[in-house]
Amino acid sequence: MSGESLGEPVDVKRKPRALLEGLGDVIREQVEGLFPFEMHVDASDEMHDDDWDVMVTATEHAIRRSPRLFVVAFGATSVDSLQPWQLGTEPNGTLQGRADAQGLSKARDLSIPAGLPADVERLVRRDLVPGFERGQPRVPWQAKKLIPQHGYVPESDGLFLDAFLYASDGSVLAGRVRRNRSQRIKDERFGECWLLPSWVSQPREWVRAAWGTWHQADPSRIPPPPDWADSSSWYTPAEAEIALRGHAVAEKKQQVIAELEAEANAIDDEFVAARMKAEVGPRRVLTAQGDDLVAAVQQVLEDMGFEVDNMDLVFDEGDRREDLRVRDAEGYEAIAEVRGYKGGAQSNDLLRIGRFAMRYQQEKGCAPSAQWYVVNEFLNDDPGTRPTVALASKPDDVREFGENPGAVISSVTLYRLWQQVMSGLLTKEEARKLLRDCRGQFTF
């Protein structure tokens, strides 16, 4: 009989034939009955591995069975006989590797790689991510490649580990590897091992997802998982009732998402409109200079209840006066000069306002109620980083100006006052009184 065929096999079991190795009660209860032919074994049991196609294992030790098996490993700590995940990445395909679970990752954030099969991505989002966020240990896998005369050295190029989930430090928290001991890559069948934490809550769904992927990789060896049980025609009454509730919730979820998206889009549009209105309106107090700044200050003061005249519209260009006249009850009328600078405010502006006050007295026969110097300084800077008061380096000039009486008003402080009024935290009367009573540097 030497050299002849062994003959036709008998008692052939339906594929895929599955070894269930070292499974605890929780995983065993969920996985058992999934495959057409199964056998429970311990890690120490000797088997003829070619009689089997797949294995589900929950042993912590290195996976020692045939590297041509398709494996789902829950809680494994090492796996060897790895080949590069993408064939042809090394000359002659001779690169060998191993992977070990090492230490704990301190990285907080997680990331899901693009291109995962839909069912795998769903399990990552619903099982792995919530588990890690609840505090399950983040044990990273370290791949190593075999270098002749040097042994195994770490590698991080993704040659061996196809990740399902990364920590933000780049470590792989779950994934899969390709296995085969032979150096003759083109002549040998490969196995595949999925490396998952021991605490996953849906081991049966992980195994089903792996089975479907394995079928696509090697359809002649791994038949497709049965799908008749997924047909509503064979649901139990309990499954049918749950599925009905699930469909109702899914429809409601889609409806709620659509409504929230529409509401969010409407709010976004409303906010954009409000921002545009602010940019061409009151916020110019913080950004503009020249006529635009004068107009913005006038609007802000009018919002507080003052009556304000733009004097450039009253006097001829050759007879310019102060920028604004600001009136309030009981005959109060202040003159205001409004200036904008990319740098700091200029104390010479105070003398300029003094000259305008003299012209006012010649015109009216009395001095103005107050002189205001409204200045938008460092206008290209973030308002939050600007000085809280203007002319801070000239306190004597500010004090003397206050005796006139006068007020030095930073546009940032004026805008803050306007915000308080428009938000209802200050009344218009309170805000106007603060400005009327100010002598020297305006603060509130």
C-alpha positions in Angstrom: 0.0 0.0 0.0 3.1 2.2 0.1 2.6 5.4 -1.9 -1.1 4.8 -2.5 -4.0 7.0 -1.3 -5.3 6.4 2.2 -8.6 5.9 0.6 -11.9 7.6 1.0 -12.5 9.1 4.5 -15.4 7.9 6.5 -17.5 9.5 9.3 -16.7 12.9 7.9 -18.0 15.7 10.2 -19.6 18.9 8.9 -17.2 21.8 8.6 -16.0 23.9 10.2 -15.0 21.4 12.9 -14.4 23.3 16.1 -12.2 22.8 19.2 -13.5 24.6 22.3 -10.5 24.9 24.5 -10.4 25.9 28.2 -13.6 27.9 28.0 -15.1 29.2 31.3 -18.8 28.9 32.0 -19.7 32.3 30.6 -18.0 32.0 27.3 -18.8 28.3 27.0 -22.6 29.0 27.5 -22.6 31.6 24.7 -20.4 29.8 22.2 -21.5 26.2 22.6 -23.7 25.0 19.8 -22.6 27.6 17.3 -20.5 25.2 15.1 -21.9 22.0 13.4 -19.3 19.8 15.1 -17.6 20.8 18.4 -15.3 19.2 21.0 -14.4 20.6 24.4 -10.8 20.1 25.3 -8.2 21.3 27.8 -5.0 23.0 26.7 -3.1 19.9 27.8 -5.1 17.5 25.6 -3.2 16.1 22.6 -5.1 16.4 19.3 -4.5 15.7 15.7 -5.0 19.3 14.7 -5.5 18.6 11.0 -8.9 17.0 12.0 -10.1 20.5 13.0 -10.7 23.8 11.3 -11.3 26.3 14.0 -10.7 26.8 17.7 -12.1 29.0 20.3 -9.8 29.3 23.3 -9.7 31.1 26.6 -6.3 29.9 27.8 -3.7 32.4 28.8 -0.7 30.5 27.6 0.8 30.6 24.2 -1.4 29.1 21.5 0.5 25.9 20.8 -1.8 24.1 18.4 -1.5 24.1 14.6 -0.9 27.6 13.2 -3.2 26.6 10.4 -6.2 26.7 12.6 -8.6 29.6 12.6 -8.7 30.8 16.2 -10.6 33.2 18.4 -8.5 33.7 21.5 -10.1 35.3 24.6 -7.5 36.5 27.1 -4.4 35.0 25.4 -1.0 36.4 26.4 1.1 35.3 23.5 1.0 33.8 20.0 3.8 32.7 17.8 4.4 31.4 14.2 3.2 34.7 12.7 3.6 35.6 9.1 3.3 39.2 7.7 -0.4 40.1 7.4 0.1 41.4 3.9 1.9 38.8 1.8 4.9 39.9 -0.1 6.1 42.5 2.5 9.4 40.7 2.9 11.8 39.2 0.3 11.0 35.5 -0.2 8.3 35.7 2.4 10.6 34.4 5.1 9.8 36.9 7.9 8.5 35.2 11.1 7.1 36.9 14.2 5.3 36.6 17.5 3.1 38.8 19.6 2.8 39.2 23.3 0.5 41.1 25.6 2.6 43.4 27.7 1.9 45.7 30.6 -0.8 48.3 30.6 -1.3 51.2 28.3 -1.6 54.6 30.1 -3.2 56.2 27.1 -6.8 57.4 27.7 -8.2 57.9 24.3 -9.2 55.2 21.8 -9.4 55.1 18.1 -11.0 52.7 15.6 -9.1 52.0 12.4 -10.9 52.6 9.1 -12.0 49.8 6.9 -13.1 47.2 9.5 -15.9 44.9 8.4 -19.3 46.4 9.5 -20.0 43.6 12.1 -16.5 43.9 13.6 -16.8 47.7 13.9 -20.2 47.4 15.5 -18.8 45.0 18.1 -15.8 47.2 18.7 -18.1 50.2 19.4 -20.6 48.2 21.5 -18.4 45.8 23.4 -14.7 46.8 23.5 -15.0 50.6 23.7 -17.6 50.6 26.6 -15.6 48.0 28.4 -12.4 49.9 28.3 -14.2 53.1 29.2 -15.7 51.3 32.3 -12.1 50.7 33.5 -11.2 47.3 32.0 -7.4 46.9 31.8 -5.9 48.2 28.6 -3.4 45.5 27.8 -1.5 46.3 24.6 -0.1 43.7 22.2 3.6 44.0 21.1 4.6 42.4 17.8 8.1 41.2 17.3 10.0 40.0 14.3 12.6 37.3 14.2 16.0 38.6 13.1 18.6 35.9 12.5 21.4 35.9 15.1 19.5 38.6 17.0 16.3 36.8 18.0 12.9 38.6 18.3 13.0 42.4 18.2 10.0 44.7 18.6 8.4 46.1 15.4 5.6 48.7 15.1 5.1 48.8 11.3 1.9 46.8 11.4 3.5 43.8 9.7 1.9 41.3 12.0 -1.0 42.9 13.9 -4.1 43.9 12.0 -5.8 46.2 14.7 -9.4 46.3 15.7 -8.8 49.0 18.3 -5.9 51.4 19.1 -5.0 53.3 22.2 -4.0 56.9 21.5 -0.3 55.9 22.1 -0.5 53.7 19.0 -0.7 50.4 20.9 -3.0 47.7 19.7 -5.6 46.6 22.3 -7.4 44.0 20.1 -6.8 42.7 16.6 -5.9 39.6 14.5 -2.7 37.9 13.2 -1.9 35.5 10.4 -0.2 32.3 11.4 1.9 29.6 9.6 5.1 27.9 10.7 6.2 27.0 7.2 8.6 29.3 5.3 6.9 28.1 2.0 4.2 30.7 2.0 2.9 30.1 -1.4 2.5 26.3 -0.7 0.9 26.4 2.7 -2.5 27.3 4.1 -2.6 30.0 6.7 -4.5 30.2 9.9 -5.8 33.3 11.6 -6.0 34.2 15.2 -8.3 36.9 16.7 -6.8 38.4 19.9 -9.6 39.7 22.2 -9.8 40.5 25.9 -11.2 37.8 28.2 -13.9 40.1 29.5 -15.9 40.8 26.3 -19.6 40.6 26.9 -20.6 39.2 23.5 -18.2 36.3 22.8 -20.7 34.5 20.6 -21.1 37.5 18.3 -17.3 37.9 18.1 -17.0 34.2 17.0 -19.7 34.6 14.4 -18.0 37.7 13.0 -14.7 35.9 12.8 -16.4 32.9 11.1 -17.9 35.1 8.4 -14.5 36.8 7.8 -12.7 33.4 7.7 -15.2 32.1 5.1 -14.3 35.1 2.8 -10.6 34.4 3.3 -10.8 30.6 2.6 -14.3 29.6 1.4 -13.2 26.1 0.3 -12.1 25.3 3.9 -14.5 27.4 6.0 -18.2 27.3 4.8 -20.4 30.3 5.6 -22.0 30.5 9.0 -25.7 29.4 8.9 -27.9 32.3 8.3 -31.3 30.6 8.5 -31.4 31.4 12.3 -31.3 35.0 11.4 -34.5 34.7 9.4 -37.6 36.0 11.1 -39.4 32.9 9.8 -37.7 30.8 12.5 -37.8 33.3 15.4 -39.1 32.0 18.7 -42.0 34.1 20.1 -39.5 35.8 22.5 -37.1 36.6 19.6 -40.0 38.0 17.5 -41.3 40.2 20.3 -37.8 41.6 21.0 -37.1 42.1 17.3 -40.3 44.0 17.0 -39.4 46.3 19.8 -35.9 46.6 18.3 -37.3 47.7 15.0 -39.6 50.3 16.7 -36.7 51.7 18.7 -34.5 51.8 15.6 -37.2 53.7 13.7 -37.7 56.1 16.6 -33.9 56.6 16.8 -33.7 57.5 13.2 -36.6 59.9 13.6 -35.1 61.5 16.7 -31.7 61.8 15.0 -33.3 63.4 11.9 -35.2 65.9 14.1 -32.1 66.7 16.2 -30.0 67.2 13.1 -32.7 69.5 11.6 -32.8 71.4 15.0 -29.0 71.6 15.2 -28.8 72.9 11.6 -31.4 75.5 12.3 -29.5 76.6 15.4 -26.2 76.7 13.4 -27.9 78.9 10.8 -29.3 81.1 13.6 -25.9 81.4 15.2 -24.2 82.2 12.0 -26.7 85.0 11.3 -26.2 86.3 14.9 -22.5 86.3 14.5 -22.6 88.1 11.2 -24.9 90.7 12.8 -22.5 91.1 15.7 -19.5 91.4 13.5 -21.0 94.4 11.6 -22.7 95.7 14.7 -21.6 96.0 18.4 -18.6 93.8 18.2 -16.9 96.4 16.0 -16.2 98.1 19.3 -13.5 95.5 19.7 -12.2 95.2 16.1 -12.7 98.5 14.2 -11.2 101.9 14.0 -12.2 105.2 12.2 -15.8 105.7 11.2 -16.7 102.1 11.8 -15.6 102.3 15.4 -17.5 105.6 16.0 -20.7 104.0 14.6 -20.2 100.9 16.8 -19.7 103.0 20.0 -22.8 105.1 19.1 -24.9 101.9 18.7 -23.7 100.5 22.0 -24.4 103.7 23.9 -27.8 104.0 22.3 -28.6 100.4 23.4 -28.0 101.6 26.9 -30.5 104.4 26.6 -28.3 107.4 25.8 -29.2 109.8 23.0 -26.1 110.1 20.8 -25.3 112.4 17.9 -22.5 111.7 15.4 -20.9 115.2 15.1 -19.2 114.4 11.8 -22.7 114.5 10.3 -23.3 117.9 11.9 -20.2 120.0 11.3 -18.4 120.5 8.0 -15.2 118.5 7.3 -13.1 121.6 7.7 -14.6 122.3 11.1 -14.4 118.9 12.8 -15.3 118.5 16.5 -15.6 115.6 18.9 -16.9 112.4 17.4 -20.0 112.0 19.5 -22.2 114.0 21.8 -23.9 111.8 24.4 -27.1 113.0 26.2 -29.0 111.7 29.2 -31.7 113.0 31.5 -31.5 116.3 33.4 -29.5 118.1 30.8 -26.5 115.8 30.9 -24.4 116.0 27.7 -20.9 114.6 27.4 -18.5 114.9 24.4 -16.8 111.7 23.3 -13.7 111.2 21.2 -13.4 107.7 19.8 -10.0 106.3 18.7 -8.7 102.9 17.5 -5.1 101.8 17.6 -3.2 98.6 16.6 -0.9 99.6 19.5 -1.6 101.4 22.8 -3.7 104.4 23.4 -2.1 107.9 23.0 -2.2 110.4 25.9 -2.1 113.2 23.3 -5.7 112.4 22.5 -6.6 113.8 25.9 -5.3 117.2 24.9 -7.3 116.9 21.7 -10.5 116.3 23.7 -9.6 119.3 25.8 -9.6 121.5 22.7 -13.0 120.1 21.7 -14.3 121.0 25.1 -13.2 124.6 24.6 -15.0 124.7 21.2 -18.1 123.2 22.9 -18.1 126.0 25.6 -17.8 128.7 22.9 -20.7 127.1 21.1 -23.0 126.4 24.0 -21.9 129.0 26.6 -21.1 126.3 29.1 -18.7 123.3 29.6 -19.8 119.8 28.6 -21.0 117.6 31.5 -18.1 115.3 30.9 -15.3 114.5 28.4 -15.0 110.8 27.4 -12.1 109.2 25.7 -13.3 105.9 24.2 -10.3 103.9 22.8 -10.0 100.5 21.1 -6.3 99.7 21.6 -4.4 96.7 20.5 -7.3 96.0 18.2 -5.7 93.0 16.4 -5.2 91.2 19.7 -7.6 88.8 21.5 -9.7 91.2 23.7 -9.1 88.8 26.6 -5.4 89.4 26.5 -5.6 93.2 26.3 -4.9 95.5 29.3 -8.0 95.9 31.4 -7.6 99.7 31.5 -6.4 102.2 28.8 -3.3 104.5 29.3 -2.2 102.3 32.2 1.3 103.7 31.9 0.1 107.3 32.2 -1.8 107.4 35.5 -1.0 111.1 36.1 -2.5 112.1 32.8 -5.6 110.0 33.4 -6.0 111.5 36.9 -5.7 115.1 35.6 -8.1 114.2 32.8 -10.6 113.0 35.3 -10.6 116.3 37.1 -12.0 118.1 34.0 -14.2 116.0 34.5 -13.3 113.2 32.1 -13.4 109.4 31.7 -11.0 107.1 29.9 -13.1 104.2 28.6 -11.5 101.1 27.2 -13.6 99.7 24.4 -13.3 96.2 26.0 -14.8 97.5 29.2 -17.5 99.3 27.4 -18.4 96.1 25.5 -18.5 94.2 28.8 -20.8 96.8 30.2 -23.0 96.5 27.1 -23.1 92.7 27.5 -24.3 93.0 31.1 -27.1 95.3 30.0 -28.2 93.2 27.0 -28.2 90.1 29.2 -30.3 91.7 31.8 -27.7 91.6 34.6 -27.6 95.5 34.7 -30.4 97.9 33.9 -29.9 100.6 31.3 -30.2 103.2 34.1 -27.5 101.5 36.2 -25.1 101.3 33.2 -25.7 105.0 32.3 -25.1 106.1 35.9 -21.8 104.2 36.0 -20.6 106.1 32.9 -22.0 109.5 34.1 -20.4 109.2 37.5 -17.0 108.0 36.2 -13.9 110.2 36.8 -10.6 109.1 35.4 -10.3 105.4 34.6 -13.6 103.7 33.9 -14.0 100.3 35.6 -17.0 98.4 36.9 
